Amino acid sequence: MSPENESQAAASYENPITILSLNPSVDISYEVDQLVTNQKIRSSQTNYYPGGNGINVARSLKELQMPCSCYNIIGGESGRLLLRLLGDKLLGSHHYFNVDGETRLNAIVQEKNPYGQYEVDSIGPEIPKNISKLILDEFIKASQNTIAVLTGSIPPGVDKTVYQTLTDTISRQNCKVIVDSNGEELQHVLKSSPYLLRLNRFVLESIVNRRLEDAEEVASAAREIQLKGAQNVCVTLGQQGALLVTQQNSLFCNAPKMRIKSTVGCGDSIMSGMISAIYQNKTAEETLRLGIICASATASHPGTELFDYAEVTKEYEEMEVITLDI
């Protein structure tokens, strides 16, 4: 991400973007008319998707024609289903390690009347220390002179400080580390000054322990996080858009108006759009704008279906990037 007053430069990275996805999933999406307590509800539509934050980011980057490599751990029959669902989407870019146990099965229920979306996530399989070391060593080796993405939940058996340790290590390899995390993992990784941290308003409110009513309040809270360690902080605001707080300034961009079908995968999509822009040395304004375009395009699809390339190459004149000076 270039400072706001710099012009676009050619990409300068030597290697593909690397993505760590320790806890991928198979996402099962159900559409129902209405949930009724203690009653069996028939789904009008059921879909299966390859999922998990890192898998979604990798798929999105491929759609944006960005070079990337994804590293993850799979297990059991659900892991084999994940591979079948992926097909050739990550052909030549997918590096996975097998463990006992089962890859997560996550459920998304979309209620039509009244409209609502409910998600239930599994924990994931226990990861033996030898497998954890193998994948982390491979990931560190690949993450030189590029952008490294750490995203998604940390499975049982892996230390909660793993993102902090990786950020410390990989940052010394001329690599920009981008993190999408929350909870205990987020508190740890802040100590290592990642290049970009992505979180939503709810997570930010839980960190600063107060309600954030408008964009200015969100920007001020994000600035607090930025000053604690992260070089840049992106806060997503759902249908309202997103903010990007950099070392130079704070920016807000509204989202284009469209019918929302599902919000699953939107956070991963904004990540992929911003990563793509950073990889190409775009300005901060261009970085935020592309991220929101990708997220909004994903929101127009049902279930956990992601955007396609044609959708993000359209012009969205109603999207305005505003400098907040916070």
C-alpha positions in Angstrom: 0.0 0.0 0.0 1.6 3.3 -1.1 1.1 6.5 0.9 -1.8 8.5 -0.4 0.4 11.0 -2.3 2.4 8.4 -4.2 1.5 7.4 -7.8 0.9 3.8 -8.8 4.1 1.8 -9.2 4.8 -1.5 -10.9 4.6 -4.6 -8.7 7.9 -5.3 -7.0 7.4 -8.6 -5.3 9.4 -11.6 -6.3 7.2 -14.4 -5.1 3.5 -15.4 -5.0 1.3 -14.2 -2.2 1.3 -16.9 0.6 -1.8 -17.7 2.6 -1.9 -19.8 5.7 -5.2 -21.6 6.4 -4.7 -23.9 9.3 -8.4 -24.7 9.8 -10.3 -24.8 6.5 -13.8 -26.1 6.3 -16.7 -27.4 4.1 -19.4 -24.8 4.3 -23.0 -26.1 4.0 -25.6 -23.4 3.2 -29.3 -23.9 3.9 -32.1 -21.6 2.7 -35.3 -21.8 4.7 -38.5 -19.8 4.7 -38.7 -19.5 8.5 -37.1 -21.1 11.5 -39.6 -22.6 14.0 -38.5 -23.8 17.5 -38.6 -27.6 18.0 -39.9 -28.2 14.4 -38.2 -29.8 11.5 -37.6 -27.3 8.7 -37.0 -28.3 5.1 -34.4 -26.4 3.2 -35.5 -25.0 -0.2 -31.9 -24.9 -1.3 -28.7 -26.6 0.0 -25.2 -25.8 -1.2 -21.7 -27.1 -0.4 -18.7 -24.8 -0.8 -15.0 -25.1 0.0 -14.5 -22.7 2.9 -12.5 -21.3 5.7 -11.0 -17.8 5.6 -7.7 -18.7 4.0 -9.4 -20.9 1.3 -11.7 -18.1 0.5 -8.9 -15.5 0.3 -6.9 -17.8 -2.0 -9.9 -18.5 -4.3 -10.6 -14.8 -4.5 -7.0 -13.9 -5.3 -7.1 -16.5 -8.1 -10.2 -14.8 -9.4 -8.4 -11.5 -9.4 -5.6 -13.2 -11.4 -3.0 -12.8 -8.6 -0.2 -15.3 -8.0 -0.8 -17.1 -4.7 0.0 -20.2 -2.7 -2.3 -21.6 0.0 -1.1 -23.8 2.8 -3.6 -25.8 5.0 -4.4 -28.9 6.9 -7.1 -31.3 6.1 -8.5 -34.5 7.7 -10.9 -37.4 7.1 -13.8 -37.7 4.8 -14.8 -34.0 5.1 -11.2 -33.1 4.1 -11.5 -35.2 0.9 -14.9 -33.5 0.2 -13.2 -30.2 0.6 -10.6 -31.2 -2.0 -13.4 -32.4 -4.4 -15.3 -29.1 -4.0 -12.1 -27.1 -4.7 -11.5 -29.1 -7.9 -8.9 -27.1 -9.9 -9.7 -23.7 -8.3 -6.3 -23.7 -6.6 -4.5 -25.9 -9.2 -0.7 -25.7 -8.7 -1.2 -23.4 -5.7 -2.5 -25.7 -3.0 -0.2 -27.3 -0.4 -1.9 -29.3 2.2 -1.0 -31.7 5.0 -3.2 -34.6 6.2 -4.1 -35.3 9.8 -6.4 -37.7 11.7 -9.8 -36.4 12.6 -12.2 -34.4 10.3 -12.0 -31.1 8.6 -14.6 -28.7 9.9 -18.2 -28.8 8.7 -19.7 -25.3 9.1 -23.4 -24.6 8.7 -25.0 -21.3 7.4 -28.8 -21.0 7.6 -30.4 -18.2 5.7 -33.9 -17.4 6.8 -36.2 -15.6 4.3 -39.0 -14.3 6.6 -38.0 -12.5 8.6 -34.6 -12.2 6.9 -31.8 -13.5 9.1 -28.5 -15.3 8.8 -27.2 -17.8 11.3 -23.8 -19.5 11.3 -22.5 -22.5 13.4 -18.7 -23.2 13.1 -17.0 -26.4 14.1 -13.8 -26.4 16.1 -11.6 -28.5 13.8 -9.3 -31.5 14.2 -6.4 -31.7 16.8 -3.2 -30.9 15.0 -0.1 -33.0 16.1 3.0 -30.9 16.8 5.0 -32.6 14.0 2.4 -31.7 11.4 2.2 -28.2 12.8 5.9 -27.8 12.5 6.0 -29.1 8.9 3.4 -26.7 7.6 4.7 -23.7 9.4 8.3 -24.4 8.2 7.1 -24.7 4.6 5.1 -21.5 4.9 8.0 -19.5 6.4 10.3 -20.8 3.6 7.8 -19.7 1.0 7.1 -16.3 2.5 10.0 -14.2 1.4 9.9 -10.9 -0.6 6.2 -11.1 -0.9 2.9 -10.7 1.1 2.0 -13.3 3.7 -1.6 -13.7 4.9 -2.5 -15.2 8.3 -6.3 -15.7 8.6 -8.9 -17.9 10.2 -9.3 -19.7 13.5 -6.4 -21.6 15.1 -7.2 -25.3 15.5 -6.7 -27.4 18.6 -3.1 -28.4 19.2 -1.6 -25.1 17.7 -0.4 -22.4 20.1 -2.6 -19.3 20.2 0.6 -17.2 19.7 1.3 -18.8 16.4 0.3 -15.6 14.4 2.6 -13.5 16.6 5.5 -15.8 16.1 5.0 -16.0 12.4 4.7 -12.3 12.0 7.9 -11.8 13.9 9.7 -14.3 11.8 8.3 -13.5 8.3 8.6 -9.7 8.7 12.4 -10.2 8.8 12.2 -11.8 5.3 11.2 -8.6 3.5 7.6 -9.7 3.7 4.4 -7.7 4.5 2.2 -9.7 6.9 -1.5 -9.2 6.7 -3.7 -10.6 9.5 -7.4 -11.3 9.9 -8.0 -12.5 13.4 -9.8 -11.8 16.7 -9.8 -12.7 20.4 -6.7 -14.0 22.1 -4.8 -14.4 18.8 -5.4 -10.7 17.9 -4.1 -9.5 21.2 -0.9 -11.5 20.7 -0.3 -10.5 17.1 -0.6 -6.8 17.8 2.8 -7.1 19.6 4.5 -8.0 16.4 3.3 -5.0 14.3 1.7 -6.7 11.2 1.6 -4.6 8.1 -2.3 -4.7 7.9 -4.9 -5.9 10.4 -8.5 -6.5 9.3 -11.3 -6.7 11.8 -15.0 -5.8 11.9 -16.9 -3.3 14.0 -18.1 -5.9 16.5 -14.5 -7.1 17.2 -13.2 -3.5 17.4 -16.0 -2.6 19.9 -15.0 -5.6 22.0 -11.4 -4.5 22.1 -12.0 -0.9 23.0 -15.0 -1.8 25.3 -17.4 0.8 24.0 -20.1 1.2 21.3 -19.0 2.9 18.1 -21.9 4.8 16.5 -20.4 6.4 13.4 -17.5 6.3 11.0 -15.5 8.9 13.0 -15.8 6.9 16.2 -14.8 3.8 14.4 -11.8 5.6 12.9 -10.7 6.9 16.3 -10.9 3.4 17.8 -9.0 1.9 14.9 -6.3 4.6 15.4 -6.0 3.3 19.0 -5.3 -0.2 17.6 -2.9 1.2 14.9 -0.9 3.0 17.6 -0.7 -0.2 19.6 1.2 -2.1 16.9 -0.5 -2.6 13.5 0.9 -0.4 10.8 -2.5 -0.2 9.0 -6.0 -1.2 10.2 -9.0 -1.9 8.1 -12.4 -2.0 9.8 -15.4 -3.4 7.9 -18.8 -2.0 8.5 -21.1 -4.3 6.6 -23.5 -2.5 4.2 -22.0 0.9 5.3 -18.6 0.2 3.7 -15.2 0.2 5.5 -12.4 2.3 6.9 -8.7 2.1 6.4 -6.5 3.8 9.0 -2.9 4.2 7.8 0.1 5.8 9.3 -0.6 8.8 7.2 -4.4 9.3 7.5 -7.8 7.6 7.9 -10.1 6.8 4.9 -13.7 5.9 4.7 -15.5 4.4 1.6 -19.2 3.6 1.3 -20.4 0.4 -0.2 -22.4 0.4 -3.5 -26.1 -0.1 -3.0 -27.2 -3.6 -4.0 -29.4 -6.5 -2.8 -27.6 -8.5 -0.1 -28.0 -12.2 -0.4 -25.4 -13.4 2.0 -22.6 -11.8 4.0 -20.5 -15.0 4.4 -17.1 -14.5 2.7 -17.4 -10.7 2.5 -14.6 -10.2 5.0 -12.3 -12.6 3.0 -13.3 -10.8 -0.2 -12.4 -7.4 1.1 -9.1 -8.9 2.2 -8.3 -10.3 -1.2 -9.2 -7.1 -3.0 -6.9 -5.1 -0.7 -4.1 -7.7 -0.9 -4.3 -7.5 -4.7 -4.0 -3.7 -4.6 -1.1 -3.9 -2.2 0.7 -6.4 -4.3 0.4 -4.0 -7.2 1.6 -1.0 -5.1 -1.8 0.8 -5.5 -2.5 3.9 -3.4 -4.4 3.6 0.0 -7.6 5.0 -1.7 -7.4 2.4 -4.5 -6.7 -0.4 -2.0 -9.8 0.4 0.1 -12.0 0.9 -2.9 -11.1 -2.4 -4.6 -11.6 -4.3 -1.3 -15.1 -2.9 -0.9 -16.0 -3.7 -4.5 -14.9 -7.3 -4.0 -16.8 -7.6 -0.7 -20.0 -6.1 -2.2 -19.9 -8.4 -5.2 -19.6 -11.4 -2.9 -22.6 -10.1 -0.9 -24.8 -10.3 -4.0 -24.3 -14.1 -4.2 -26.1 -16.7 -2.1 -24.5 -18.9 0.5 -20.7 -18.7 0.5 -20.4 -18.2 -3.2 -17.7 -15.6 -4.0 -17.5 -12.8 -6.6 -16.2 -13.3 -10.1 -13.8 -11.2 -12.1 -16.3 -9.5 -14.3 -18.1 -8.0 -11.3 -15.0 -6.3 -9.9 -14.0 -4.7 -13.1 -17.2 -2.6 -13.4 -17.1 1.1 -12.5 -19.0 2.1 -9.3 -19.3 5.8 -9.5 -21.3 6.1 -6.3 -18.4 4.9 -4.3 -16.5 7.8 -2.7 -13.3 7.6 -0.6 -13.4 10.3 2.1 -10.4 11.4 4.2 -11.4 11.7 7.8 -8.2 13.3 9.2 -8.2 11.1 12.3 
